[in-house]
Amino acid sequence: MKKIISISEAAYILGITTKTLRRWHQAGKLLPKFRTIGGHRRYELRDILKIIEPKNQINKITLCYSRVSSYDQKEDLIRQSEKLKEFCKEKNFKNIELIEDLGSGLNFKKKGLKRLIKLIISSKIDRIILTHKDRLLRFGSDLLINLAKEFNIETIIINEKSLTFEEELSQDVLEIITVFSAKLARSAKLSLITDYGSRSH
């Protein structure tokens, strides 16, 4: 989806005045995408970002994101992270940052995921690298990948193997069962503690 912005918004992002932006238009340096019926200039955000890209490119990071659902999958988390780092080494990517996350693929509030989104919208990432697409989220990974695309961020998925409908469904059901089992276990533990506390009094 294209993001259309006003002349004042474009000027703000570029760090210049609207007067300068109008001069750029007259000189053919940066043309608006179109004019409104009222004659107001409208720009495409992607065109604006292309101008500031060379200034920020040197500081942009290659972000590797790995995730597991629980503490007992720590070995899998290590394997994911090592695979991501090895891939970056093979591709000669520089300025690498690794985010290791812990939590269900249904959880949108994970600490690492929140940092990833913050880095995306601040245009500090050059590319995102994953071992599998569902490492981002079980449901909603395409939304984040499309968000990254709007900020000219490439998403590289090392293992692009397509699952059958049955395989995807079984993984989704397993993820949901795991989440609810953990919630039930915590609820039962809390109930036992509360019950024990009331009896001790």
C-alpha positions as CSV (number, residue, x, y, z in Angstrom):
1,M,0.0,0.0,0.0
2,K,1.4,3.4,-1.0
3,K,1.6,6.1,1.7
4,I,0.8,9.5,0.4
5,I,1.8,12.5,2.5
6,S,1.4,16.3,2.3
7,I,4.1,18.8,1.4
8,S,4.5,19.8,5.1
9,E,5.0,16.2,6.1
10,A,7.5,15.6,3.3
11,A,9.4,18.8,4.3
12,Y,9.5,17.7,7.9
13,I,10.9,14.3,7.1
14,L,13.5,15.8,4.8
15,G,14.4,18.5,7.4
16,I,13.8,21.4,5.0
17,T,11.1,24.0,4.6
18,T,8.1,23.8,2.3
19,K,9.5,26.7,0.4
20,T,12.6,24.7,-0.4
21,L,10.5,21.7,-1.4
22,R,8.6,23.9,-3.8
23,R,11.9,25.1,-5.3
24,W,12.9,21.5,-5.7
25,H,9.7,20.9,-7.6
26,Q,10.4,23.8,-10.0
27,A,13.9,22.6,-10.5
28,G,12.7,19.1,-11.2
29,K,14.7,17.7,-8.3
30,L,11.7,16.2,-6.5
31,L,8.3,16.1,-8.2
32,P,5.1,15.4,-6.2
33,K,3.1,12.3,-7.0
34,F,0.1,14.4,-7.9
35,R,-1.8,17.5,-7.1
36,T,-5.2,17.6,-5.4
37,I,-8.2,19.3,-6.9
38,G,-7.3,22.3,-4.8
39,G,-3.8,22.3,-6.2
40,H,-2.0,21.0,-3.1
41,R,1.1,18.8,-3.7
42,R,1.0,15.2,-2.5
43,Y,4.1,13.1,-2.3
44,E,4.7,9.4,-1.9
45,L,6.6,8.5,1.3
46,R,8.7,6.0,-0.5
47,D,10.1,8.7,-2.8
48,I,11.0,10.8,0.2
49,L,12.8,7.9,2.0
50,K,14.9,7.2,-1.1
51,I,16.4,10.7,-0.8
52,I,17.4,10.3,2.8
53,E,18.4,6.7,2.4
54,P,22.0,7.3,1.5
55,K,22.5,9.4,4.6
56,N,21.2,6.7,6.9
57,Q,22.4,3.6,5.0
58,I,25.8,3.4,6.7
59,N,24.2,3.2,10.1
60,K,21.4,0.7,9.3
61,I,21.5,-2.7,10.8
62,T,20.9,-6.2,9.6
63,L,18.5,-7.6,12.2
64,C,18.4,-11.3,12.9
65,Y,15.3,-12.4,14.9
66,S,15.0,-15.8,16.6
67,R,12.2,-17.0,18.9
68,V,11.1,-20.1,20.8
69,S,7.9,-20.5,22.8
70,S,9.2,-21.8,26.1
71,Y,12.4,-22.1,28.3
72,D,12.7,-25.8,27.6
73,Q,13.4,-25.0,23.9
74,K,16.6,-23.1,24.7
75,E,18.7,-25.4,22.5
76,D,16.5,-24.6,19.5
77,L,16.9,-20.9,20.2
78,I,20.7,-21.4,20.1
79,R,20.5,-23.3,16.9
80,Q,18.3,-20.6,15.3
81,S,20.7,-17.8,16.3
82,E,23.8,-19.7,15.1
83,K,22.1,-20.3,11.8
84,L,21.3,-16.7,11.4
85,K,24.8,-15.5,12.3
86,E,26.3,-18.1,9.9
87,F,24.0,-16.9,7.1
88,C,25.1,-13.2,7.7
89,K,28.7,-14.3,7.6
90,E,28.3,-16.1,4.3
91,K,26.5,-13.0,2.8
92,N,29.1,-10.7,4.3
93,F,26.4,-8.6,6.0
94,K,27.7,-6.0,8.4
95,N,26.4,-4.1,11.4
96,I,24.4,-7.2,12.7
97,E,22.0,-7.2,15.7
98,L,20.5,-10.3,17.0
99,I,17.1,-10.3,18.9
100,E,16.3,-13.5,20.8
101,D,12.7,-13.7,21.9
102,L,10.9,-16.0,24.3
103,G,7.1,-16.4,24.0
104,S,4.3,-17.8,22.0
105,G,3.8,-17.0,18.4
106,L,0.3,-15.8,19.4
107,N,1.8,-13.2,21.8
108,F,2.1,-9.7,20.2
109,K,3.6,-8.2,23.4
110,K,6.9,-10.0,23.5
111,K,9.8,-7.7,24.4
112,G,11.9,-8.6,21.3
113,L,9.0,-8.3,18.9
114,K,8.2,-4.8,20.3
115,R,11.8,-3.7,19.8
116,L,11.7,-5.1,16.2
117,I,8.6,-3.0,15.4
118,K,10.2,0.1,17.0
119,L,13.3,-0.4,14.8
120,I,11.2,-0.9,11.7
121,I,9.2,2.4,12.1
122,S,12.3,4.3,13.0
123,S,13.9,3.2,9.6
124,K,17.0,1.8,11.4
125,I,16.9,-1.6,9.6
126,D,18.3,-2.5,6.2
127,R,17.0,-6.1,6.3
128,I,15.4,-8.6,8.6
129,I,16.6,-12.2,8.6
130,L,14.5,-15.2,9.9
131,T,15.0,-18.9,9.9
132,H,11.2,-19.4,9.3
133,K,8.4,-16.9,8.7
134,D,6.5,-18.1,11.8
135,R,9.3,-17.1,14.1
136,L,7.8,-13.6,13.9
137,L,4.2,-14.6,14.7
138,R,2.0,-17.6,14.2
139,F,-0.7,-15.4,12.8
140,G,0.3,-12.0,11.5
141,S,3.8,-12.4,10.2
142,D,2.7,-11.2,6.8
143,L,1.5,-8.0,8.4
144,L,4.9,-7.3,9.8
145,I,6.7,-8.2,6.6
146,N,4.4,-5.8,4.6
147,L,5.0,-3.1,7.2
148,A,8.8,-3.6,6.8
149,K,8.4,-3.3,3.0
150,E,6.7,0.1,3.4
151,F,9.9,1.3,5.0
152,N,12.1,-0.3,2.2
153,I,13.2,-3.1,4.5
154,E,14.0,-6.4,3.0
155,T,12.9,-9.6,4.8
156,I,15.0,-12.7,4.1
157,I,13.6,-16.1,5.2
158,I,16.3,-18.8,5.1
159,N,13.9,-21.7,5.1
160,E,11.2,-20.9,2.7
161,K,9.8,-24.4,2.6
162,S,6.0,-24.3,2.0
163,L,3.9,-26.4,4.4
164,T,0.8,-28.2,3.3
165,F,-2.5,-27.0,4.7
166,E,-2.6,-30.0,7.1
167,E,0.9,-29.3,8.4
168,E,0.1,-25.6,8.9
169,L,-3.2,-26.5,10.7
170,S,-1.5,-29.0,13.0
171,Q,1.2,-26.5,14.0
172,D,-1.4,-23.8,14.6
173,V,-3.4,-26.1,16.8
174,L,-0.3,-27.2,18.7
175,E,0.7,-23.6,19.3
176,I,-2.8,-22.8,20.7
177,I,-2.8,-25.9,22.9
178,T,0.6,-24.9,24.3
179,V,-0.5,-21.4,25.1
180,F,-3.7,-22.5,26.9
181,S,-1.9,-25.3,28.7
182,A,0.6,-22.8,30.1
183,K,-2.2,-20.5,31.2
184,L,-4.1,-23.3,32.9
185,A,-0.9,-24.5,34.7
186,R,-0.2,-21.0,36.0
187,S,-3.9,-20.6,37.1
188,A,-3.8,-24.0,38.9
189,K,-0.5,-23.1,40.6
190,L,-1.9,-19.7,41.8
191,S,-5.0,-21.5,43.1
192,L,-3.0,-23.9,45.1
193,I,-0.9,-21.1,46.6
194,T,-4.0,-19.1,47.5
195,D,-5.7,-22.2,49.0
196,Y,-2.6,-23.0,51.0
197,G,-2.4,-19.5,52.3
198,S,-6.0,-19.4,53.4
199,R,-5.6,-22.7,55.2
200,S,-2.4,-21.6,57.0
201,H,-4.4,-18.8,58.6
